[in-house]
Amino acid sequence: MTQCFDTPLPPPRERRRLREKGSLTQAQLAARLGVSRETVRAWETGRSTPSGRKRDSYAKLLAGLADERPPGVTAPQKAESAPELTTGPDETGEPPTPDPASGPEPGPDSDSVTTALAPAPAPTATATPPSPLSPPLTPAQAFDALYAFCAPALVRQTYLLTGRRELARESVERAFQAAWQRWPEVAVDPDPPSWVRATAYEYALSPWHRFRPRHRHPEPPPADASDRALLDVLLTLPPSYRRTLLLYDGVGLGLPETAAETEASTPAAANRLLHARAAVAARLPELAEPRELHSRLAETASTERLRAAKPPAVRSDGERRARYWTRAAIAITVAIIGATALTLRSAPTRYEPPVPPGETVRGVPPRTAPGPLSAAELALRAKLRAEAANGPERLLPELR
C-alpha cells in the first residue's frame, strides 16, 4: 500500500521568492532536500512538481522560510557550483538527459578565484523585515548597486572574450550606459545582470571594432606564459564558441541559460561547448577537465587586475552621450526639413518642356563672304547716294 502525501505547495514564483527571502541558493536548498540543483530549478519554474516524501519535506521547508526568522537559515558563503557535463537521473525519477544542464564543477582550490569571473554575492537579507517607513531606493541608487555588483567581474569576463583591456572596460561602460537609458525596462527585468552581460558581450564581439585605428594593433599579452597560451587558444575560437565556453565554464551558467543568452537552441549550445572544450584540450591537454578549465579562466582574469569606472561617471557619460545623439538627430531632422522646404519653394509650378537640340538642314548652300561690287552695283549705289534721303523728293516706286 502506497502512502499519499498530498501536501499543498505555493506557486512556483512564490517558491523562488521564499528561497531568496531565506538567503538560500538553489544548490543549498537541493542539499537540504537531498535532490539535485536541476530538480529545484524545475520546481521553481513550474516544469515539474515534487511528489511523495520530497513534496512533504519541500512544503515544510517553504513554510519555515515563510516565517520572519527561518530556523537554521544561513547566508550563502560561496558561489554555488554545478555538476559535470553529463547528468544522471534525479530523485524525481526523470530520465537522464544527454545535454549538459548546468555549469562546470569547480576544483578543490577554485574557491579563492571563483569571484574573479562570477559577480560578488548579493547582500543577504536580514532577519528583521525592513521598516515600511524606510524610503525606497532611487533609480540612481539602484543603478549604482547593480553596477557595483556586476561591473568588476564583467570587465574580467569581457577581457577573456576579446583579449583587449580597453575594449573590455569600454564594453562594460557602454552596456551600463544602455541600461541607464532604459532603466525602467532593466529595473523590472527578472535578471538584470544577464541583461547587462548580454549587452556587453554583444558590443565587445562587434565586428566593426576591427576598423578602428587603435584596434588594428594587438595589446601587450599577459606576463605569465600559461595565461598567454590560454588567451591565444580562446581568441582562435569562433566568437559564438568562445562566448558559450566563457558563460558555461567561466561564469558557471547552466546550459539552458547559456543557450538563451547566446540566442541558440540547447543542442546547438551543447555542440558549441563540446567543440570549444575539444579545441582547448587539443592545445592545452592539462585543461581537459572542466574544473581545471574553470580555475584557469578565473586565474587568468584575476591576474590582470582590471578596474571599472565609478558608477556616477558612467551615468554622467551615458547622459552626455544621449544628449549628444539627441541633438544630432534633431539637427539632421531640421536639415532635412529645410532642404525639403527649399526644394518646394524653388521648384517650378508648371511644366516647361525642354528645348530640343538643333538639327543640321541638308541642301542649303553655305554662306559666302561679300566680294567686290560689279559695275551695275556701283552705279546703283552712286544713284542712291545722290538722291534725297527723305522728304517728298525721295524715291517712290512707279506703277507700270
LOTOR-849532 format. One line per 2 residues: number of its first residue (from 1); their letters; for each residue y, z negated, x of C-alpha. Coordinates in Angstrom, 1 decimal, decimal comma, padded with zeros to 4 digits, always signed. Example, Ala and Ser with C-alpha at 12.3 -4.5 7.8 and 13.67 -1.06 7.14 Angstrom:
2
1) as) -004,5:-007,8:+012,3 | -001,1:-007,1:+013,7
This chain:
400
1) mt) +000,0:+000,0:+000,0 | +003,3:+001,1:+001,4
3) qc) +006,3:-001,2:+001,0 | +009,5:+000,5:-000,1
5) fd) +012,8:-000,6:+001,5 | +015,5:+001,0:-000,8
7) tp) +018,5:-000,8:+000,7 | +021,8:+000,8:-000,2
9) lp) +023,9:+002,2:+002,6 | +027,6:+003,1:+002,8
11) pp) +028,7:+006,8:+003,0 | +028,3:+008,5:+006,4
13) re) +032,0:+008,3:+007,1 | +032,1:+004,6:+006,3
15) rr) +029,1:+004,0:+008,7 | +031,1:+005,5:+011,6
17) rl) +034,2:+003,5:+010,7 | +032,2:+000,3:+010,7
19) re) +030,7:+001,1:+014,1 | +034,1:+001,8:+015,6
21) kg) +035,5:-001,3:+014,0 | +032,9:-003,3:+015,8
23) sl) +033,7:-001,5:+019,1 | +030,2:-000,2:+019,4
25) tq) +029,3:+003,2:+020,9 | +026,5:+005,3:+019,4
27) aq) +024,3:+004,5:+022,4 | +024,8:+000,8:+021,9
29) la) +024,1:+000,9:+018,2 | +021,0:+003,0:+018,9
31) ar) +019,8:+000,5:+021,4 | +020,2:-002,3:+018,9
33) lg) +018,2:-000,5:+016,2 | +015,6:+000,9:+018,6
35) vs) +016,4:+004,6:+017,9 | +017,9:+007,4:+019,9
37) re) +021,6:+008,2:+020,1 | +021,0:+011,5:+018,3
39) tv) +019,4:+009,7:+015,4 | +022,6:+007,5:+015,0
41) ra) +024,7:+010,6:+015,2 | +022,7:+012,3:+012,5
43) we) +023,0:+009,2:+010,3 | +026,8:+009,1:+010,7
45) tg) +027,2:+012,8:+010,0 | +025,0:+012,8:+006,9
47) rs) +022,4:+015,2:+008,3 | +019,7:+012,6:+007,8
49) tp) +019,2:+009,2:+006,2 | +017,1:+006,3:+007,6
51) sg) +014,1:+005,0:+005,7 | +011,8:+002,1:+005,8
53) rk) +012,5:-000,8:+008,2 | +015,1:+001,2:+010,1
55) rd) +017,1:+001,6:+006,9 | +016,9:-002,2:+006,3
57) sy) +018,0:-003,0:+009,8 | +020,8:-000,4:+009,8
59) ak) +022,1:-001,8:+006,5 | +022,1:-005,4:+007,7
61) ll) +023,9:-004,4:+010,9 | +026,6:-002,5:+009,0
63) ag) +027,0:-005,4:+006,7 | +027,6:-007,7:+009,7
65) la) +030,1:-005,2:+011,1 | +032,0:-005,2:+007,8
67) de) +032,9:-008,9:+008,4 | +036,1:-010,0:+010,2
69) rp) +034,1:-011,4:+013,1 | +030,9:-009,4:+013,5
71) pg) +028,2:-011,6:+015,1 | +027,3:-010,7:+018,6
73) vt) +029,5:-007,6:+018,8 | +030,9:-006,9:+022,3
75) ap) +033,2:-004,2:+023,6 | +031,7:-001,3:+025,5
77) qk) +031,8:-001,8:+029,2 | +030,7:+001,6:+030,5
79) ae) +030,9:+005,2:+029,4 | +027,8:+006,0:+027,4
81) sa) +025,1:+008,0:+029,0 | +022,9:+010,7:+027,4
83) pe) +019,3:+011,7:+027,7 | +017,8:+014,6:+029,6
85) lt) +017,9:+018,2:+028,6 | +014,7:+018,1:+026,6
87) tg) +014,2:+015,6:+023,8 | +011,2:+014,3:+022,1
89) pd) +010,6:+013,1:+018,5 | +012,7:+010,2:+017,5
91) et) +012,0:+007,3:+015,2 | +012,9:+009,2:+012,1
93) ge) +009,8:+011,4:+012,5 | +011,9:+014,6:+013,2
95) pp) +010,1:+017,2:+015,3 | +011,3:+017,7:+018,9
97) tp) +013,9:+020,5:+019,5 | +013,8:+022,8:+022,5
99) dp) +017,6:+022,9:+022,8 | +019,5:+020,2:+024,8
101) as) +021,2:+017,9:+022,4 | +023,2:+015,6:+024,5
103) gp) +024,9:+015,1:+027,8 | +023,4:+014,5:+031,2
105) ep) +021,7:+011,3:+032,3 | +023,8:+009,7:+035,0
107) gp) +022,3:+008,5:+038,2 | +021,9:+004,8:+039,1
109) ds) +025,0:+004,9:+041,3 | +027,2:+007,0:+039,0
111) ds) +028,8:+004,2:+037,0 | +031,7:+003,9:+039,6
113) vt) +032,6:+007,6:+039,3 | +031,9:+008,3:+035,6
115) ta) +035,5:+007,7:+034,7 | +036,6:+010,5:+037,1
117) la) +035,8:+013,1:+034,5 | +035,5:+011,1:+031,3
119) pa) +038,6:+009,5:+029,8 | +039,1:+005,8:+030,1
121) pa) +037,5:+003,6:+027,5 | +039,6:+003,3:+024,3
123) pt) +041,3:+000,0:+023,7 | +038,9:-002,4:+022,0
125) at) +039,6:-003,8:+018,6 | +040,4:-007,5:+018,4
127) at) +038,5:-009,9:+016,2 | +041,7:-010,7:+014,3
129) pp) +042,8:-007,9:+012,0 | +046,3:-006,5:+012,6
131) sp) +049,1:-008,0:+010,6 | +050,2:-005,9:+007,7
133) ls) +053,8:-006,6:+008,7 | +053,5:-005,1:+012,2
135) pp) +055,3:-001,8:+012,4 | +053,2:+001,3:+012,8
137) lt) +053,3:+003,4:+015,9 | +056,0:+006,1:+016,1
139) pa) +054,9:+009,7:+016,9 | +056,2:+009,3:+020,4
141) qa) +054,2:+006,1:+021,0 | +051,0:+007,6:+019,6
143) fd) +051,5:+010,7:+021,8 | +052,1:+008,6:+024,9
145) al) +048,9:+006,6:+024,1 | +046,9:+009,8:+023,8
147) ya) +048,4:+011,2:+027,0 | +047,6:+008,0:+028,9
149) fc) +044,0:+008,0:+027,6 | +043,2:+011,7:+028,3
151) ap) +045,6:+013,2:+030,9 | +044,2:+011,7:+034,2
153) al) +040,6:+012,7:+033,6 | +041,7:+016,1:+032,1
155) vr) +043,6:+017,0:+035,2 | +040,5:+016,4:+037,3
157) qt) +038,3:+018,4:+034,9 | +040,7:+021,4:+034,9
159) yl) +040,7:+021,3:+038,7 | +036,9:+021,7:+038,8
161) lt) +037,3:+024,5:+036,3 | +039,9:+026,5:+038,3
163) gr) +039,9:+025,2:+041,8 | +043,7:+025,0:+041,8
165) re) +045,6:+021,8:+041,8 | +048,9:+023,0:+040,5
167) la) +047,3:+025,1:+037,8 | +045,3:+022,1:+036,7
169) re) +048,5:+020,0:+036,3 | +050,3:+022,9:+034,5
171) sv) +047,4:+023,5:+032,1 | +047,3:+019,8:+031,1
173) er) +051,1:+019,7:+030,6 | +051,1:+022,9:+028,5
175) af) +048,2:+021,6:+026,4 | +050,0:+018,3:+025,7
177) qa) +053,3:+020,2:+025,0 | +051,5:+022,3:+022,4
179) aw) +050,0:+019,1:+021,0 | +053,5:+017,5:+020,7
181) qr) +054,9:+020,6:+019,0 | +052,0:+020,5:+016,5
183) wp) +051,7:+016,7:+016,4 | +051,4:+016,4:+012,6
185) ev) +048,3:+018,5:+012,8 | +046,9:+016,9:+016,0
187) av) +047,5:+013,4:+014,8 | +045,2:+013,8:+011,8
189) dp) +042,6:+015,7:+013,8 | +039,2:+013,9:+013,8
191) dp) +039,0:+014,3:+017,6 | +042,5:+014,7:+019,3
193) ps) +041,1:+014,6:+022,9 | +038,9:+017,5:+022,2
195) wv) +041,8:+019,5:+020,7 | +043,9:+018,9:+023,8
197) ra) +040,9:+019,5:+026,2 | +040,1:+022,9:+024,5
199) ta) +043,8:+023,9:+024,7 | +044,0:+023,0:+028,4
201) ye) +040,8:+024,9:+029,2 | +041,9:+028,0:+027,4
203) ya) +045,2:+028,0:+029,3 | +043,5:+027,3:+032,6
205) ls) +041,0:+030,1:+032,2 | +043,5:+032,7:+031,0
207) pw) +043,1:+036,0:+033,0 | +046,9:+036,5:+033,2
209) hr) +047,2:+033,9:+035,9 | +045,9:+036,5:+038,5
211) fr) +049,2:+038,5:+038,1 | +051,4:+035,5:+039,0
213) pr) +052,7:+035,7:+042,6 | +051,8:+032,1:+043,5
215) hr) +048,2:+032,6:+042,3 | +047,5:+035,6:+044,5
217) hp) +046,7:+033,4:+047,4 | +044,0:+030,6:+047,4
219) ep) +044,9:+027,0:+047,7 | +043,6:+024,8:+050,6
221) pp) +039,9:+023,8:+049,8 | +038,7:+020,2:+049,7
223) ad) +038,3:+018,5:+053,0 | +034,7:+017,5:+052,6
225) as) +032,1:+020,2:+053,2 | +029,9:+019,3:+050,3
227) dr) +032,9:+019,3:+047,9 | +033,8:+022,8:+049,2
229) al) +030,3:+024,0:+048,7 | +030,1:+022,7:+045,1
231) ld) +033,5:+024,1:+044,2 | +032,6:+027,5:+045,7
233) vl) +029,5:+027,6:+043,6 | +031,4:+026,6:+040,4
235) lt) +034,0:+029,3:+041,0 | +031,3:+032,0:+041,3
237) lp) +030,0:+031,3:+037,8 | +031,5:+033,2:+034,8
239) ps) +034,2:+031,2:+033,1 | +032,1:+030,6:+030,0
241) yr) +029,2:+029,3:+032,1 | +031,5:+027,2:+034,2
243) rt) +033,1:+025,6:+031,1 | +029,7:+024,9:+029,5
245) ll) +028,4:+023,2:+032,6 | +031,5:+021,1:+033,0
247) ly) +031,5:+019,9:+029,4 | +027,8:+019,1:+029,3
249) dg) +027,0:+017,8:+032,8 | +030,5:+016,7:+033,8
251) vg) +032,2:+015,3:+030,7 | +028,9:+014,3:+029,0
253) lg) +029,3:+016,0:+025,7 | +026,2:+016,8:+023,6
255) lp) +025,0:+020,4:+023,2 | +026,3:+020,8:+019,6
257) et) +029,8:+019,5:+020,7 | +029,8:+021,8:+023,7
259) aa) +028,8:+024,8:+021,6 | +031,5:+024,0:+019,1
261) et) +034,2:+023,6:+021,8 | +033,3:+026,8:+023,6
263) ea) +033,1:+028,6:+020,2 | +029,4:+029,6:+020,8
265) st) +026,2:+029,0:+019,0 | +023,9:+026,2:+020,1
267) pa) +021,3:+028,6:+021,6 | +024,0:+030,5:+023,4
269) aa) +025,4:+027,3:+024,9 | +021,9:+026,2:+026,0
271) nr) +021,3:+029,5:+027,7 | +024,7:+029,3:+029,5
273) ll) +023,9:+025,8:+030,6 | +020,4:+026,7:+031,9
275) ha) +021,7:+029,8:+033,8 | +024,6:+027,8:+035,3
277) ra) +022,2:+025,0:+036,4 | +019,9:+027,6:+038,0
279) av) +022,8:+029,2:+039,9 | +023,9:+025,8:+041,2
281) aa) +020,4:+024,8:+042,2 | +019,8:+028,1:+044,0
283) rl) +022,8:+027,4:+046,2 | +022,6:+023,7:+046,4
285) pe) +019,0:+022,5:+045,9 | +019,9:+018,8:+046,1
287) la) +021,8:+019,2:+042,8 | +018,9:+020,5:+040,8
289) ep) +018,6:+017,2:+039,0 | +021,3:+016,8:+036,1
291) re) +022,0:+013,2:+037,1 | +022,8:+014,3:+040,7
293) lh) +025,0:+017,1:+039,5 | +026,9:+014,8:+037,2
295) sr) +027,5:+012,4:+040,1 | +028,6:+015,1:+042,5
297) la) +031,0:+016,6:+039,9 | +032,6:+013,2:+039,4
299) et) +032,9:+012,5:+043,1 | +034,4:+015,9:+043,8
301) as) +037,0:+015,5:+041,1 | +037,9:+011,9:+042,2
303) te) +038,4:+012,7:+045,9 | +041,4:+015,0:+045,1
305) rl) +043,4:+012,1:+043,6 | +045,3:+014,4:+041,2
307) ra) +048,0:+012,8:+039,2 | +049,5:+013,9:+035,9
309) ak) +053,2:+013,8:+035,0 | +054,7:+011,0:+032,9
311) pp) +054,5:+011,3:+029,1 | +058,3:+011,3:+028,5
313) av) +058,7:+014,1:+031,0 | +056,0:+016,1:+029,3
315) rs) +057,6:+015,6:+025,9 | +061,1:+016,5:+027,1
317) dg) +059,8:+019,6:+028,9 | +058,0:+020,7:+025,7
319) er) +061,0:+020,2:+023,5 | +063,2:+022,1:+026,1
321) ra) +060,7:+025,0:+026,1 | +060,5:+025,0:+022,4
323) ry) +064,3:+025,2:+022,1 | +064,5:+028,0:+024,7
325) wt) +061,9:+030,2:+022,9 | +063,5:+029,5:+019,6
327) ra) +066,9:+030,6:+020,9 | +065,3:+033,6:+022,5
329) ai) +063,7:+034,6:+019,2 | +067,0:+034,1:+017,3
331) ai) +068,8:+036,3:+019,9 | +066,2:+039,1:+019,7
333) tv) +066,4:+039,0:+015,9 | +070,2:+039,2:+015,9
335) ai) +070,0:+042,1:+018,4 | +067,6:+044,0:+016,1
337) ig) +069,7:+043,3:+013,0 | +072,8:+044,5:+014,9
339) at) +071,1:+047,7:+016,1 | +069,9:+048,4:+012,6
341) al) +073,4:+047,9:+011,1 | +075,0:+050,2:+013,8
343) tl) +072,4:+052,9:+013,1 | +073,1:+052,7:+009,4
345) rs) +076,8:+052,8:+009,9 | +076,9:+055,8:+012,3
347) ap) +074,1:+057,8:+010,6 | +075,3:+061,0:+008,6
349) tr) +075,4:+060,7:+004,8 | +074,4:+064,3:+004,2
351) ye) +072,1:+066,8:+005,7 | +073,5:+069,1:+008,3
353) pp) +071,2:+071,9:+009,2 | +071,1:+072,6:+012,9
355) vp) +072,8:+075,7:+014,3 | +070,2:+078,2:+015,3
357) pg) +070,3:+079,6:+018,8 | +071,9:+083,1:+019,4
359) et) +069,7:+086,2:+019,4 | +070,1:+089,3:+021,5
361) vr) +071,0:+092,5:+019,5 | +069,5:+095,7:+020,9
363) gv) +071,0:+099,2:+020,8 | +074,7:+098,2:+021,3
365) pp) +076,3:+099,9:+024,4 | +077,7:+097,5:+026,8
367) rt) +081,4:+096,9:+027,0 | +083,2:+098,8:+029,8
369) ap) +086,2:+097,9:+031,8 | +089,5:+099,7:+030,9
371) gp) +090,1:+102,8:+033,1 | +093,2:+105,0:+033,8
373) ls) +095,1:+106,5:+030,8 | +094,9:+110,2:+030,1
375) aa) +098,0:+112,4:+029,7 | +097,9:+112,2:+025,9
377) el) +097,7:+108,4:+026,0 | +100,6:+108,2:+028,4
379) al) +102,7:+110,4:+026,1 | +101,9:+108,3:+023,1
381) ra) +102,8:+105,2:+024,9 | +106,1:+106,6:+026,0
383) kl) +106,9:+107,7:+022,5 | +106,1:+104,3:+021,0
385) ra) +108,3:+102,5:+023,5 | +111,2:+104,9:+022,8
387) ea) +111,2:+104,3:+019,1 | +112,9:+101,2:+017,5
389) an) +110,6:+098,3:+017,2 | +112,0:+097,0:+013,9
391) gp) +114,4:+098,0:+011,1 | +114,4:+101,0:+008,8
393) er) +114,1:+103,3:+011,8 | +110,7:+102,1:+012,6
395) ll) +107,8:+104,5:+012,3 | +106,3:+104,9:+008,9
397) pe) +103,2:+106,7:+008,1 | +103,7:+110,1:+006,4
399) lr) +101,8:+111,1:+003,4 | +100,4:+114,5:+003,7
